[in-house]
Amino acid sequence: TEAHFTPDGKSILFTSDRGGSPQIYRLNLGSGAVERVTFDGTYNVSPRPFPDGKGFAFVRRDGGRFQIATQDFATRQVQVLTGGPGDESPSIAPNGKLILYANEVGGRGILAAVSSDGRVKQRLVSAATDVRERVLVFDGAGHLSRWAWRRVARACRGAAGVLVTAHAPGLLPTLIETRTDA
């Protein structure tokens, strides 16, 4: 379940409990071979590949806390980026430098972000909202025409959250707008 193509289109990352607990696997579309890619912990789900194809973000459970983590494909090194307890639904910005995720504060869902190195963490909406699935990330706002913006706005209808950023090449995105359905 929760299948996502890798950026090169040669593999699919997905979650399965075929080994006894939910783990992340990679299906090679050329050969049909399936390999387990997560081994740290007993619960790893929701894989989202990085745009550069070198790794992925995912949700892991550690001691009852759901956290956002990343793993490098080559080294298999896992880095936990958030502390939980209810972090879920990671979404990676197109430049790979920012990960949006849903969290819960005071029984209500909020939208939060963490840099892909874990150094910067930020709540993007107040606890007065209630964010659930389908958060859209749009990076590159400075390059759109007025008509393209209208198409983007239509595409965002029904999303639980929207993050719009603009940035110069090689720099972290600059937050332009966040919006939720609440």
Buried (B, 14 or more C-beta within 10 A) or exposed (E): EBEBEBBEEBBBBBBBEEEEEBBBBBBEBEEEEBEEBBEBBEBBBBBBBBBEBBBBBBBBBBEEBBBBBBBEBEEEEBBBBBEBBBBBBBBBBEBBBBBBBBBBBEEBBBBBBBBBEBEEEEEBBEBEBBBBEBBBBBBBBEEBEEEEEEEBEEEBEEBBBBBBBBBEEEEBBEBEEBBBBB
